[in-house]
Every structure is written in C-alpha cells, then in structure tokens.
C-alpha cells in the first residue's frame, strides 16, 4: 500500500483489500476465462486480417 493508503488506527483498509480464499479462487477463475476469451478473439481477428490480406493480394504465389 502507498503511504496515503496505509492502515491507521480504526482503518479497515486491510480488511476490505484482502480476499478470502474462495474469493481469490473465483477471481483467478474469472481472470483465466477473460484471458482465454481475449486469446480466442485475438486469434480470430488475426485469421480474419490474414484472410483479407490474402484475398486482396491475390493469394500465395
């Protein structure tokens, strides 16, 4: 934590900033799904761009 967000007396910043084990596992699963979707989307866009480039160029010689 930065000094301006450091926990002081009566401050519950550490409590709300800490994930329980179940919440942490959910966050990891959620991030994994998001990363997988991003990877699939990137592959699909790259395939589409490649196909358009090949069509416009006239194919591979």
C-alpha distance matrix in Angstrom:
0.0 3.7 6.5 8.0 5.9 5.8 8.6 11.9 15.4 16.5 13.1 13.0 9.6 9.3 12.9 12.8 9.9 11.9 15.1 18.3 20.4 22.7 20.2 18.6 22.1 23.0 20.1 21.3 24.8 24.1 22.4 25.4 27.8 26.2 26.3 29.9 30.9 29.6 31.4 34.6 34.4 34.0 37.0 39.1 38.4 39.2 42.4 43.4 43.0 44.9 47.7 48.0 48.2 50.8 52.8 52.8 53.6 56.5 55.2 55.0 58.1
3.7 0.0 3.8 5.5 5.3 6.1 9.8 12.4 16.1 17.5 14.3 15.0 11.7 12.3 15.8 15.6 13.0 15.4 18.5 21.9 24.0 26.2 23.5 22.0 25.5 26.1 23.0 24.3 27.8 26.7 24.8 27.9 30.2 28.3 28.3 32.0 32.8 31.1 33.0 36.3 35.8 35.1 38.3 40.3 39.4 40.1 43.4 44.3 43.6 45.6 48.5 48.6 48.5 51.4 53.4 53.1 53.8 56.9 55.8 55.7 58.6
6.5 3.8 0.0 3.8 5.4 5.1 8.8 10.3 14.1 16.1 13.4 15.0 12.3 13.2 16.8 17.1 15.1 17.4 20.9 24.0 26.4 28.7 26.1 24.8 28.5 29.1 26.2 27.6 31.1 30.1 28.4 31.5 33.8 31.9 32.0 35.7 36.5 34.8 36.8 40.0 39.5 38.8 42.0 44.0 43.0 43.8 47.1 48.0 47.2 49.2 52.1 52.2 52.1 55.0 57.0 56.6 57.3 60.4 59.4 59.3 62.2
8.0 5.5 3.8 0.0 3.8 5.7 8.8 10.0 13.7 15.0 12.1 14.0 11.3 13.3 16.5 16.2 14.7 17.7 21.0 24.2 27.0 28.9 26.0 25.1 28.9 29.0 26.1 28.0 31.2 29.8 28.4 31.7 33.6 31.5 32.0 35.7 36.1 34.5 36.8 39.9 39.1 38.7 42.0 43.7 42.6 43.7 47.0 47.5 46.8 49.1 51.9 51.7 51.8 54.8 56.6 56.1 57.1 60.2 59.4 59.5 62.5
5.9 5.3 5.4 3.8 0.0 3.8 6.3 8.7 12.3 13.0 9.6 10.7 7.7 9.6 12.8 12.4 10.9 13.9 17.3 20.5 23.3 25.2 22.3 21.6 25.4 25.5 22.8 24.8 28.0 26.8 25.5 28.9 30.8 29.0 29.7 33.2 33.8 32.4 34.8 37.7 37.1 37.0 40.2 41.9 41.1 42.3 45.5 46.1 45.6 47.9 50.5 50.6 50.9 53.7 55.5 55.3 56.3 59.3 58.3 58.4 61.6
5.8 6.1 5.1 5.7 3.8 0.0 3.8 6.3 10.0 11.6 8.7 10.1 7.7 8.5 12.0 12.8 11.4 13.6 17.3 20.1 22.8 25.1 22.7 21.9 25.6 26.3 23.8 25.6 29.0 28.1 27.0 30.1 32.3 30.8 31.3 34.8 35.7 34.5 36.6 39.7 39.3 39.2 42.2 44.1 43.5 44.5 47.6 48.5 48.1 50.2 52.9 53.1 53.3 56.1 58.0 57.9 58.8 61.7 60.6 60.5 63.6
8.6 9.8 8.8 8.8 6.3 3.8 0.0 3.8 6.9 8.1 5.4 7.0 5.8 6.6 9.6 11.1 10.7 12.5 16.3 18.6 21.6 23.9 21.7 21.4 25.2 25.8 23.8 25.8 29.1 28.4 27.7 30.8 32.9 31.7 32.5 35.9 36.7 35.9 38.1 41.0 40.8 40.9 43.9 45.7 45.3 46.5 49.4 50.3 50.2 52.3 54.8 55.1 55.6 58.2 60.0 60.1 61.1 63.9 62.7 62.7 65.9
11.9 12.4 10.3 10.0 8.7 6.3 3.8 0.0 3.8 6.2 5.2 8.3 8.6 9.8 12.1 13.8 14.1 15.9 19.5 21.6 24.7 27.0 24.9 24.8 28.6 29.2 27.3 29.4 32.6 31.9 31.3 34.5 36.5 35.3 36.2 39.6 40.3 39.5 41.8 44.6 44.3 44.5 47.5 49.3 48.8 50.0 53.0 53.8 53.6 55.8 58.3 58.6 59.0 61.8 63.5 63.5 64.6 67.4 66.3 66.3 69.5
15.4 16.1 14.1 13.7 12.3 10.0 6.9 3.8 0.0 3.8 5.5 8.6 10.4 11.4 12.8 15.0 16.0 17.4 20.9 22.4 25.6 27.8 26.1 26.3 30.0 30.6 29.2 31.4 34.4 33.8 33.6 36.7 38.6 37.7 38.8 42.0 42.8 42.2 44.5 47.2 47.0 47.4 50.4 52.0 51.6 53.0 55.9 56.7 56.7 58.9 61.3 61.6 62.1 64.8 66.5 66.6 67.8 70.5 69.4 69.5 72.7
16.5 17.5 16.1 15.0 13.0 11.6 8.1 6.2 3.8 0.0 3.8 6.4 9.2 10.7 11.0 12.9 14.8 16.2 19.4 20.7 24.2 25.9 24.2 25.0 28.6 28.8 27.7 30.2 32.9 32.2 32.4 35.6 37.2 36.3 37.7 40.8 41.4 41.1 43.6 46.0 45.8 46.5 49.5 50.9 50.6 52.2 55.0 55.7 55.8 58.2 60.4 60.7 61.5 64.1 65.6 65.8 67.2 69.8 68.7 68.9 72.3
13.1 14.3 13.4 12.1 9.6 8.7 5.4 5.2 5.5 3.8 0.0 3.8 5.6 7.8 8.7 10.0 11.5 13.4 16.7 18.6 22.1 23.8 21.6 22.2 25.9 26.1 24.6 27.2 30.0 29.1 29.0 32.3 33.9 32.9 34.2 37.4 37.9 37.5 40.0 42.5 42.2 42.8 45.8 47.3 46.9 48.5 51.3 52.0 52.1 54.4 56.7 56.9 57.7 60.4 61.9 62.0 63.4 66.1 64.9 65.2 68.5
13.0 15.0 15.0 14.0 10.7 10.1 7.0 8.3 8.6 6.4 3.8 0.0 3.8 5.5 5.2 6.5 8.6 10.2 13.3 15.0 18.6 20.1 18.0 18.8 22.5 22.6 21.3 24.0 26.6 25.8 26.1 29.3 30.8 30.0 31.5 34.5 35.1 34.9 37.4 39.8 39.7 40.4 43.3 44.7 44.6 46.3 48.9 49.6 50.0 52.2 54.4 54.8 55.7 58.3 59.7 60.1 61.5 64.0 62.8 63.1 66.4
9.6 11.7 12.3 11.3 7.7 7.7 5.8 8.6 10.4 9.2 5.6 3.8 0.0 3.8 5.4 5.5 6.0 8.5 11.9 14.4 17.8 19.4 16.9 17.1 20.9 21.0 19.2 21.7 24.6 23.7 23.5 26.7 28.4 27.4 28.6 31.8 32.4 32.0 34.4 36.9 36.8 37.3 40.3 41.8 41.5 43.0 45.8 46.5 46.7 49.0 51.2 51.6 52.4 55.0 56.6 56.8 58.1 60.7 59.5 59.7 63.1
9.3 12.3 13.2 13.3 9.6 8.5 6.6 9.8 11.4 10.7 7.8 5.5 3.8 0.0 3.8 5.7 5.1 6.1 9.8 12.0 15.1 17.3 15.2 15.0 18.8 19.5 17.9 20.0 23.1 22.7 22.4 25.4 27.4 26.7 27.8 30.8 31.9 31.5 33.6 36.3 36.5 36.9 39.7 41.4 41.4 42.7 45.4 46.4 46.7 48.7 51.0 51.6 52.3 54.8 56.5 56.9 58.1 60.6 59.2 59.2 62.5
12.9 15.8 16.8 16.5 12.8 12.0 9.6 12.1 12.8 11.0 8.7 5.2 5.4 3.8 0.0 3.8 5.6 5.6 8.4 9.9 13.4 15.2 13.3 14.0 17.6 18.0 17.0 19.5 22.1 21.8 22.2 25.1 26.8 26.5 27.9 30.7 31.6 31.7 33.9 36.2 36.5 37.4 40.0 41.5 41.8 43.3 45.8 46.7 47.3 49.3 51.4 52.1 53.1 55.4 57.0 57.6 58.9 61.3 59.8 60.0 63.4
12.8 15.6 17.1 16.2 12.4 12.8 11.1 13.8 15.0 12.9 10.0 6.5 5.5 5.7 3.8 0.0 3.8 5.5 7.5 9.9 13.5 14.5 11.8 12.8 16.4 16.2 14.9 17.8 20.2 19.3 19.8 23.0 24.3 23.7 25.4 28.3 28.8 28.9 31.4 33.6 33.6 34.6 37.4 38.7 38.8 40.5 43.0 43.8 44.3 46.6 48.5 49.1 50.2 52.6 54.0 54.6 56.0 58.4 57.1 57.4 60.9
9.9 13.0 15.1 14.7 10.9 11.4 10.7 14.1 16.0 14.8 11.5 8.6 6.0 5.1 5.6 3.8 0.0 3.8 6.5 9.8 12.9 14.3 11.5 11.4 15.2 15.3 13.3 15.8 18.7 17.9 17.7 20.9 22.6 21.8 23.0 26.1 26.9 26.7 29.0 31.4 31.5 32.2 35.0 36.5 36.6 38.1 40.7 41.6 42.0 44.1 46.2 46.9 47.7 50.1 51.7 52.2 53.5 56.0 54.6 54.7 58.1
11.9 15.4 17.4 17.7 13.9 13.6 12.5 15.9 17.4 16.2 13.4 10.2 8.5 6.1 5.6 5.5 3.8 0.0 3.8 6.6 9.5 11.5 9.4 9.0 12.7 13.6 12.2 14.2 17.2 17.2 17.2 19.9 21.9 21.7 22.8 25.6 26.8 26.9 28.9 31.3 31.8 32.5 35.0 36.7 37.1 38.5 40.9 42.1 42.7 44.5 46.6 47.6 48.4 50.6 52.3 53.1 54.2 56.5 54.9 54.9 58.3
15.1 18.5 20.9 21.0 17.3 17.3 16.3 19.5 20.9 19.4 16.7 13.3 11.9 9.8 8.4 7.5 6.5 3.8 0.0 3.8 6.4 7.9 5.7 5.6 9.2 10.0 9.1 11.3 13.9 14.1 14.6 17.1 19.0 19.2 20.5 23.0 24.3 24.8 26.6 28.8 29.6 30.6 32.8 34.4 35.2 36.6 38.8 40.0 40.9 42.6 44.6 45.7 46.7 48.7 50.4 51.3 52.6 54.7 52.9 53.0 56.5
18.3 21.9 24.0 24.2 20.5 20.1 18.6 21.6 22.4 20.7 18.6 15.0 14.4 12.0 9.9 9.9 9.8 6.6 3.8 0.0 3.8 5.5 5.1 6.0 8.6 9.8 10.4 12.2 14.2 15.1 16.3 18.2 19.9 20.8 22.2 24.2 25.6 26.6 28.3 30.2 31.3 32.5 34.4 36.0 37.1 38.5 40.4 41.8 42.9 44.5 46.3 47.6 48.8 50.6 52.2 53.4 54.6 56.5 54.7 54.7 58.2
20.4 24.0 26.4 27.0 23.3 22.8 21.6 24.7 25.6 24.2 22.1 18.6 17.8 15.1 13.4 13.5 12.9 9.5 6.4 3.8 0.0 3.8 5.5 5.1 6.2 8.7 9.8 10.6 12.4 14.2 15.3 16.5 18.5 19.9 21.0 22.5 24.4 25.6 26.8 28.7 30.2 31.4 33.0 34.7 36.1 37.3 39.0 40.6 41.9 43.2 45.0 46.6 47.7 49.3 51.0 52.4 53.4 55.2 53.1 53.0 56.4
22.7 26.2 28.7 28.9 25.2 25.1 23.9 27.0 27.8 25.9 23.8 20.1 19.4 17.3 15.2 14.5 14.3 11.5 7.9 5.5 3.8 0.0 3.8 5.4 5.1 6.2 8.6 9.9 10.6 12.2 14.2 15.3 16.6 18.3 19.9 21.1 22.7 24.3 25.7 27.1 28.6 30.2 31.7 33.1 34.6 36.1 37.6 39.0 40.6 42.0 43.5 45.1 46.5 48.0 49.5 51.0 52.3 53.9 51.9 51.9 55.5
20.2 23.5 26.1 26.0 22.3 22.7 21.7 24.9 26.1 24.2 21.6 18.0 16.9 15.2 13.3 11.8 11.5 9.4 5.7 5.1 5.5 3.8 0.0 3.8 5.4 5.0 6.1 8.6 9.9 10.4 12.2 14.1 15.3 16.3 18.1 19.8 21.0 22.3 24.1 25.7 26.8 28.3 30.2 31.5 32.7 34.3 36.1 37.3 38.6 40.3 41.9 43.2 44.6 46.3 47.8 49.0 50.4 52.2 50.4 50.6 54.2
18.6 22.0 24.8 25.1 21.6 21.9 21.4 24.8 26.3 25.0 22.2 18.8 17.1 15.0 14.0 12.8 11.4 9.0 5.6 6.0 5.1 5.4 3.8 0.0 3.8 5.4 5.0 6.2 8.7 9.8 10.5 12.2 14.3 15.2 16.3 18.2 20.0 20.9 22.3 24.3 25.6 26.6 28.5 30.2 31.3 32.6 34.5 36.0 37.1 38.6 40.4 41.9 43.0 44.7 46.4 47.6 48.8 50.7 48.7 48.7 52.2
22.1 25.5 28.5 28.9 25.4 25.6 25.2 28.6 30.0 28.6 25.9 22.5 20.9 18.8 17.6 16.4 15.2 12.7 9.2 8.6 6.2 5.1 5.4 3.8 0.0 3.8 5.4 5.1 6.2 8.5 9.8 10.5 12.4 14.2 15.2 16.5 18.4 19.9 21.0 22.6 24.3 25.6 27.0 28.6 30.2 31.5 33.0 34.6 36.1 37.3 39.0 40.6 41.9 43.3 45.0 46.5 47.6 49.3 47.1 47.1 50.6
23.0 26.1 29.1 29.0 25.5 26.3 25.8 29.2 30.6 28.8 26.1 22.6 21.0 19.5 18.0 16.2 15.3 13.6 10.0 9.8 8.7 6.2 5.0 5.4 3.8 0.0 3.8 5.4 5.1 6.0 8.5 9.8 10.6 12.2 14.1 15.3 16.6 18.3 19.9 21.1 22.5 24.2 25.8 27.0 28.5 30.2 31.6 32.9 34.5 36.1 37.5 39.0 40.4 42.0 43.4 44.9 46.3 47.9 46.0 46.2 49.8
20.1 23.0 26.2 26.1 22.8 23.8 23.8 27.3 29.2 27.7 24.6 21.3 19.2 17.9 17.0 14.9 13.3 12.2 9.1 10.4 9.8 8.6 6.1 5.0 5.4 3.8 0.0 3.8 5.5 5.0 6.1 8.5 9.9 10.5 12.1 14.1 15.3 16.3 18.1 19.9 20.9 22.2 24.2 25.7 26.7 28.3 30.1 31.4 32.6 34.3 36.0 37.3 38.5 40.3 41.9 43.1 44.4 46.3 44.5 44.7 48.2
21.3 24.3 27.6 28.0 24.8 25.6 25.8 29.4 31.4 30.2 27.2 24.0 21.7 20.0 19.5 17.8 15.8 14.2 11.3 12.2 10.6 9.9 8.6 6.2 5.1 5.4 3.8 0.0 3.8 5.4 5.1 6.1 8.7 9.9 10.4 12.2 14.2 15.2 16.3 18.3 19.8 20.8 22.4 24.3 25.6 26.7 28.5 30.1 31.3 32.6 34.5 36.0 37.1 38.7 40.5 41.8 42.9 44.7 42.6 42.6 46.0
24.8 27.8 31.1 31.2 28.0 29.0 29.1 32.6 34.4 32.9 30.0 26.6 24.6 23.1 22.1 20.2 18.7 17.2 13.9 14.2 12.4 10.6 9.9 8.7 6.2 5.1 5.5 3.8 0.0 3.8 5.5 5.0 6.2 8.7 9.9 10.5 12.4 14.2 15.3 16.5 18.3 19.9 21.1 22.6 24.3 25.7 27.0 28.6 30.2 31.5 33.0 34.7 36.1 37.4 39.0 40.6 41.8 43.3 41.3 41.4 44.9
24.1 26.7 30.1 29.8 26.8 28.1 28.4 31.9 33.8 32.2 29.1 25.8 23.7 22.7 21.8 19.3 17.9 17.2 14.1 15.1 14.2 12.2 10.4 9.8 8.5 6.0 5.0 5.4 3.8 0.0 3.8 5.4 5.2 6.2 8.6 9.9 10.7 12.3 14.2 15.5 16.5 18.3 20.1 21.2 22.5 24.3 25.8 27.0 28.5 30.2 31.6 33.0 34.5 36.2 37.5 38.9 40.3 42.0 40.2 40.6 44.2
22.4 24.8 28.4 28.4 25.5 27.0 27.7 31.3 33.6 32.4 29.0 26.1 23.5 22.4 22.2 19.8 17.7 17.2 14.6 16.3 15.3 14.2 12.2 10.5 9.8 8.5 6.1 5.1 5.5 3.8 0.0 3.8 5.4 5.0 6.0 8.5 9.8 10.4 12.1 14.2 15.2 16.2 18.3 19.9 20.9 22.3 24.2 25.6 26.7 28.3 30.1 31.4 32.6 34.3 36.0 37.2 38.4 40.3 38.5 38.6 42.2
25.4 27.9 31.5 31.7 28.9 30.1 30.8 34.5 36.7 35.6 32.3 29.3 26.7 25.4 25.1 23.0 20.9 19.9 17.1 18.2 16.5 15.3 14.1 12.2 10.5 9.8 8.5 6.1 5.0 5.4 3.8 0.0 3.8 5.5 5.1 6.1 8.6 9.9 10.5 12.3 14.2 15.2 16.5 18.3 19.9 21.0 22.5 24.3 25.7 26.8 28.5 30.3 31.4 32.8 34.6 36.1 37.1 38.8 36.7 36.7 40.2
27.8 30.2 33.8 33.6 30.8 32.3 32.9 36.5 38.6 37.2 33.9 30.8 28.4 27.4 26.8 24.3 22.6 21.9 19.0 19.9 18.5 16.6 15.3 14.3 12.4 10.6 9.9 8.7 6.2 5.2 5.4 3.8 0.0 3.8 5.5 5.1 6.2 8.6 9.9 10.6 12.2 14.1 15.4 16.5 18.3 19.9 21.1 22.5 24.3 25.7 26.9 28.6 30.1 31.5 32.9 34.5 35.9 37.4 35.4 35.8 39.4
26.2 28.3 31.9 31.5 29.0 30.8 31.7 35.3 37.7 36.3 32.9 30.0 27.4 26.7 26.5 23.7 21.8 21.7 19.2 20.8 19.9 18.3 16.3 15.2 14.2 12.2 10.5 9.9 8.7 6.2 5.0 5.5 3.8 0.0 3.8 5.4 5.1 6.2 8.6 9.9 10.5 12.2 14.3 15.3 16.4 18.2 19.9 21.0 22.3 24.1 25.6 26.9 28.3 30.1 31.5 32.7 34.2 36.0 34.3 34.8 38.5
26.3 28.3 32.0 32.0 29.7 31.3 32.5 36.2 38.8 37.7 34.2 31.5 28.6 27.8 27.9 25.4 23.0 22.8 20.5 22.2 21.0 19.9 18.1 16.3 15.2 14.1 12.1 10.4 9.9 8.6 6.0 5.1 5.5 3.8 0.0 3.8 5.4 5.0 6.1 8.6 9.8 10.4 12.3 14.2 15.3 16.4 18.3 19.9 20.9 22.3 24.2 25.7 26.7 28.4 30.2 31.4 32.5 34.4 32.5 32.6 36.2
29.9 32.0 35.7 35.7 33.2 34.8 35.9 39.6 42.0 40.8 37.4 34.5 31.8 30.8 30.7 28.3 26.1 25.6 23.0 24.2 22.5 21.1 19.8 18.2 16.5 15.3 14.1 12.2 10.5 9.9 8.5 6.1 5.1 5.4 3.8 0.0 3.8 5.4 5.1 6.2 8.5 9.8 10.6 12.3 14.2 15.3 16.5 18.4 20.0 21.0 22.5 24.4 25.7 26.9 28.6 30.2 31.4 32.8 30.7 30.9 34.5
30.9 32.8 36.5 36.1 33.8 35.7 36.7 40.3 42.8 41.4 37.9 35.1 32.4 31.9 31.6 28.8 26.9 26.8 24.3 25.6 24.4 22.7 21.0 20.0 18.4 16.6 15.3 14.2 12.4 10.7 9.8 8.6 6.2 5.1 5.4 3.8 0.0 3.8 5.4 5.1 6.0 8.5 9.9 10.5 12.2 14.1 15.3 16.4 18.2 19.8 21.0 22.5 24.1 25.6 26.9 28.4 29.9 31.5 29.7 30.3 34.0
29.6 31.1 34.8 34.5 32.4 34.5 35.9 39.5 42.2 41.1 37.5 34.9 32.0 31.5 31.7 28.9 26.7 26.9 24.8 26.6 25.6 24.3 22.3 20.9 19.9 18.3 16.3 15.2 14.2 12.3 10.4 9.9 8.6 6.2 5.0 5.4 3.8 0.0 3.8 5.5 5.1 6.0 8.6 9.9 10.5 12.1 14.1 15.2 16.3 18.1 19.8 21.0 22.3 24.1 25.6 26.8 28.1 30.0 28.4 28.9 32.6
31.4 33.0 36.8 36.8 34.8 36.6 38.1 41.8 44.5 43.6 40.0 37.4 34.4 33.6 33.9 31.4 29.0 28.9 26.6 28.3 26.8 25.7 24.1 22.3 21.0 19.9 18.1 16.3 15.3 14.2 12.1 10.5 9.9 8.6 6.1 5.1 5.4 3.8 0.0 3.8 5.4 5.1 6.2 8.6 10.0 10.6 12.3 14.2 15.4 16.4 18.3 20.0 21.0 22.4 24.3 25.7 26.7 28.4 26.4 26.5 30.1
34.6 36.3 40.0 39.9 37.7 39.7 41.0 44.6 47.2 46.0 42.5 39.8 36.9 36.3 36.2 33.6 31.4 31.3 28.8 30.2 28.7 27.1 25.7 24.3 22.6 21.1 19.9 18.3 16.5 15.5 14.2 12.3 10.6 9.9 8.6 6.2 5.1 5.5 3.8 0.0 3.8 5.4 5.1 6.2 8.6 9.9 10.6 12.3 14.2 15.3 16.4 18.4 19.9 21.0 22.5 24.3 25.5 26.9 24.9 25.3 29.0
34.4 35.8 39.5 39.1 37.1 39.3 40.8 44.3 47.0 45.8 42.2 39.7 36.8 36.5 36.5 33.6 31.5 31.8 29.6 31.3 30.2 28.6 26.8 25.6 24.3 22.5 20.9 19.8 18.3 16.5 15.2 14.2 12.2 10.5 9.8 8.5 6.0 5.1 5.4 3.8 0.0 3.8 5.5 5.1 6.1 8.5 9.8 10.5 12.2 14.1 15.3 16.5 18.2 19.9 21.0 22.4 24.0 25.7 24.1 25.0 28.8
34.0 35.1 38.8 38.7 37.0 39.2 40.9 44.5 47.4 46.5 42.8 40.4 37.3 36.9 37.4 34.6 32.2 32.5 30.6 32.5 31.4 30.2 28.3 26.6 25.6 24.2 22.2 20.8 19.9 18.3 16.2 15.2 14.1 12.2 10.4 9.8 8.5 6.0 5.1 5.4 3.8 0.0 3.8 5.5 5.2 6.1 8.6 9.9 10.5 12.1 14.1 15.4 16.3 18.2 19.9 21.0 22.2 24.1 22.5 23.0 26.6
37.0 38.3 42.0 42.0 40.2 42.2 43.9 47.5 50.4 49.5 45.8 43.3 40.3 39.7 40.0 37.4 35.0 35.0 32.8 34.4 33.0 31.7 30.2 28.5 27.0 25.8 24.2 22.4 21.1 20.1 18.3 16.5 15.4 14.3 12.3 10.6 9.9 8.6 6.2 5.1 5.5 3.8 0.0 3.8 5.5 5.1 6.1 8.6 9.9 10.4 12.1 14.2 15.2 16.3 18.2 19.9 20.8 22.3 20.2 20.5 24.2
39.1 40.3 44.0 43.7 41.9 44.1 45.7 49.3 52.0 50.9 47.3 44.7 41.8 41.4 41.5 38.7 36.5 36.7 34.4 36.0 34.7 33.1 31.5 30.2 28.6 27.0 25.7 24.3 22.6 21.2 19.9 18.3 16.5 15.3 14.2 12.3 10.5 9.9 8.6 6.2 5.1 5.5 3.8 0.0 3.8 5.5 5.1 6.2 8.6 9.8 10.5 12.3 14.2 15.3 16.4 18.3 19.8 21.0 19.3 20.3 24.1
38.4 39.4 43.0 42.6 41.1 43.5 45.3 48.8 51.6 50.6 46.9 44.6 41.5 41.4 41.8 38.8 36.6 37.1 35.2 37.1 36.1 34.6 32.7 31.3 30.2 28.5 26.7 25.6 24.3 22.5 20.9 19.9 18.3 16.4 15.3 14.2 12.2 10.5 10.0 8.6 6.1 5.2 5.5 3.8 0.0 3.8 5.4 5.0 6.1 8.5 9.8 10.6 12.2 14.2 15.3 16.4 18.0 19.8 18.7 19.8 23.5
39.2 40.1 43.8 43.7 42.3 44.5 46.5 50.0 53.0 52.2 48.5 46.3 43.0 42.7 43.3 40.5 38.1 38.5 36.6 38.5 37.3 36.1 34.3 32.6 31.5 30.2 28.3 26.7 25.7 24.3 22.3 21.0 19.9 18.2 16.4 15.3 14.1 12.1 10.6 9.9 8.5 6.1 5.1 5.5 3.8 0.0 3.8 5.4 5.1 6.0 8.5 9.9 10.4 12.2 14.1 15.3 16.1 18.1 16.5 17.1 20.7
42.4 43.4 47.1 47.0 45.5 47.6 49.4 53.0 55.9 55.0 51.3 48.9 45.8 45.4 45.8 43.0 40.7 40.9 38.8 40.4 39.0 37.6 36.1 34.5 33.0 31.6 30.1 28.5 27.0 25.8 24.2 22.5 21.1 19.9 18.3 16.5 15.3 14.1 12.3 10.6 9.8 8.6 6.1 5.1 5.4 3.8 0.0 3.8 5.5 5.1 6.1 8.6 9.8 10.5 12.2 14.2 15.1 16.3 14.4 15.2 19.0
43.4 44.3 48.0 47.5 46.1 48.5 50.3 53.8 56.7 55.7 52.0 49.6 46.5 46.4 46.7 43.8 41.6 42.1 40.0 41.8 40.6 39.0 37.3 36.0 34.6 32.9 31.4 30.1 28.6 27.0 25.6 24.3 22.5 21.0 19.9 18.4 16.4 15.2 14.2 12.3 10.5 9.9 8.6 6.2 5.0 5.4 3.8 0.0 3.8 5.4 5.1 6.2 8.5 9.9 10.5 12.2 14.0 15.3 14.2 15.9 19.6
43.0 43.6 47.2 46.8 45.6 48.1 50.2 53.6 56.7 55.8 52.1 50.0 46.7 46.7 47.3 44.3 42.0 42.7 40.9 42.9 41.9 40.6 38.6 37.1 36.1 34.5 32.6 31.3 30.2 28.5 26.7 25.7 24.3 22.3 20.9 20.0 18.2 16.3 15.4 14.2 12.2 10.5 9.9 8.6 6.1 5.1 5.5 3.8 0.0 3.8 5.5 5.2 6.1 8.6 9.9 10.5 12.0 14.1 13.4 14.8 18.4
44.9 45.6 49.2 49.1 47.9 50.2 52.3 55.8 58.9 58.2 54.4 52.2 49.0 48.7 49.3 46.6 44.1 44.5 42.6 44.5 43.2 42.0 40.3 38.6 37.3 36.1 34.3 32.6 31.5 30.2 28.3 26.8 25.7 24.1 22.3 21.0 19.8 18.1 16.4 15.3 14.1 12.1 10.4 9.8 8.5 6.0 5.1 5.4 3.8 0.0 3.8 5.5 5.1 6.1 8.6 9.9 10.4 12.1 10.6 11.5 15.1
47.7 48.5 52.1 51.9 50.5 52.9 54.8 58.3 61.3 60.4 56.7 54.4 51.2 51.0 51.4 48.5 46.2 46.6 44.6 46.3 45.0 43.5 41.9 40.4 39.0 37.5 36.0 34.5 33.0 31.6 30.1 28.5 26.9 25.6 24.2 22.5 21.0 19.8 18.3 16.4 15.3 14.1 12.1 10.5 9.8 8.5 6.1 5.1 5.5 3.8 0.0 3.8 5.5 5.2 6.1 8.6 9.8 10.6 9.1 11.0 14.7
48.0 48.6 52.2 51.7 50.6 53.1 55.1 58.6 61.6 60.7 56.9 54.8 51.6 51.6 52.1 49.1 46.9 47.6 45.7 47.6 46.6 45.1 43.2 41.9 40.6 39.0 37.3 36.0 34.7 33.0 31.4 30.3 28.6 26.9 25.7 24.4 22.5 21.0 20.0 18.4 16.5 15.4 14.2 12.3 10.6 9.9 8.6 6.2 5.2 5.5 3.8 0.0 3.8 5.5 5.1 6.0 8.4 9.9 9.9 12.4 15.7
48.2 48.5 52.1 51.8 50.9 53.3 55.6 59.0 62.1 61.5 57.7 55.7 52.4 52.3 53.1 50.2 47.7 48.4 46.7 48.8 47.7 46.5 44.6 43.0 41.9 40.4 38.5 37.1 36.1 34.5 32.6 31.4 30.1 28.3 26.7 25.7 24.1 22.3 21.0 19.9 18.2 16.3 15.2 14.2 12.2 10.4 9.8 8.5 6.1 5.1 5.5 3.8 0.0 3.8 5.5 5.2 5.9 8.4 8.4 10.3 13.4
50.8 51.4 55.0 54.8 53.7 56.1 58.2 61.8 64.8 64.1 60.4 58.3 55.0 54.8 55.4 52.6 50.1 50.6 48.7 50.6 49.3 48.0 46.3 44.7 43.3 42.0 40.3 38.7 37.4 36.2 34.3 32.8 31.5 30.1 28.4 26.9 25.6 24.1 22.4 21.0 19.9 18.2 16.3 15.3 14.2 12.2 10.5 9.9 8.6 6.1 5.2 5.5 3.8 0.0 3.8 5.5 5.1 6.0 4.9 7.0 10.3
52.8 53.4 57.0 56.6 55.5 58.0 60.0 63.5 66.5 65.6 61.9 59.7 56.6 56.5 57.0 54.0 51.7 52.3 50.4 52.2 51.0 49.5 47.8 46.4 45.0 43.4 41.9 40.5 39.0 37.5 36.0 34.6 32.9 31.5 30.2 28.6 26.9 25.6 24.3 22.5 21.0 19.9 18.2 16.4 15.3 14.1 12.2 10.5 9.9 8.6 6.1 5.1 5.5 3.8 0.0 3.8 5.5 5.3 5.8 9.2 12.1
52.8 53.1 56.6 56.1 55.3 57.9 60.1 63.5 66.6 65.8 62.0 60.1 56.8 56.9 57.6 54.6 52.2 53.1 51.3 53.4 52.4 51.0 49.0 47.6 46.5 44.9 43.1 41.8 40.6 38.9 37.2 36.1 34.5 32.7 31.4 30.2 28.4 26.8 25.7 24.3 22.4 21.0 19.9 18.3 16.4 15.3 14.2 12.2 10.5 9.9 8.6 6.0 5.2 5.5 3.8 0.0 3.8 5.5 7.7 10.8 13.0
53.6 53.8 57.3 57.1 56.3 58.8 61.1 64.6 67.8 67.2 63.4 61.5 58.1 58.1 58.9 56.0 53.5 54.2 52.6 54.6 53.4 52.3 50.4 48.8 47.6 46.3 44.4 42.9 41.8 40.3 38.4 37.1 35.9 34.2 32.5 31.4 29.9 28.1 26.7 25.5 24.0 22.2 20.8 19.8 18.0 16.1 15.1 14.0 12.0 10.4 9.8 8.4 5.9 5.1 5.5 3.8 0.0 3.8 5.8 8.0 9.8
56.5 56.9 60.4 60.2 59.3 61.7 63.9 67.4 70.5 69.8 66.1 64.0 60.7 60.6 61.3 58.4 56.0 56.5 54.7 56.5 55.2 53.9 52.2 50.7 49.3 47.9 46.3 44.7 43.3 42.0 40.3 38.8 37.4 36.0 34.4 32.8 31.5 30.0 28.4 26.9 25.7 24.1 22.3 21.0 19.8 18.1 16.3 15.3 14.1 12.1 10.6 9.9 8.4 6.0 5.3 5.5 3.8 0.0 3.8 6.9 8.3
55.2 55.8 59.4 59.4 58.3 60.6 62.7 66.3 69.4 68.7 64.9 62.8 59.5 59.2 59.8 57.1 54.6 54.9 52.9 54.7 53.1 51.9 50.4 48.7 47.1 46.0 44.5 42.6 41.3 40.2 38.5 36.7 35.4 34.3 32.5 30.7 29.7 28.4 26.4 24.9 24.1 22.5 20.2 19.3 18.7 16.5 14.4 14.2 13.4 10.6 9.1 9.9 8.4 4.9 5.8 7.7 5.8 3.8 0.0 3.8 6.4
55.0 55.7 59.3 59.5 58.4 60.5 62.7 66.3 69.5 68.9 65.2 63.1 59.7 59.2 60.0 57.4 54.7 54.9 53.0 54.7 53.0 51.9 50.6 48.7 47.1 46.2 44.7 42.6 41.4 40.6 38.6 36.7 35.8 34.8 32.6 30.9 30.3 28.9 26.5 25.3 25.0 23.0 20.5 20.3 19.8 17.1 15.2 15.9 14.8 11.5 11.0 12.4 10.3 7.0 9.2 10.8 8.0 6.9 3.8 0.0 3.8
58.1 58.6 62.2 62.5 61.6 63.6 65.9 69.5 72.7 72.3 68.5 66.4 63.1 62.5 63.4 60.9 58.1 58.3 56.5 58.2 56.4 55.5 54.2 52.2 50.6 49.8 48.2 46.0 44.9 44.2 42.2 40.2 39.4 38.5 36.2 34.5 34.0 32.6 30.1 29.0 28.8 26.6 24.2 24.1 23.5 20.7 19.0 19.6 18.4 15.1 14.7 15.7 13.4 10.3 12.1 13.0 9.8 8.3 6.4 3.8 0.0
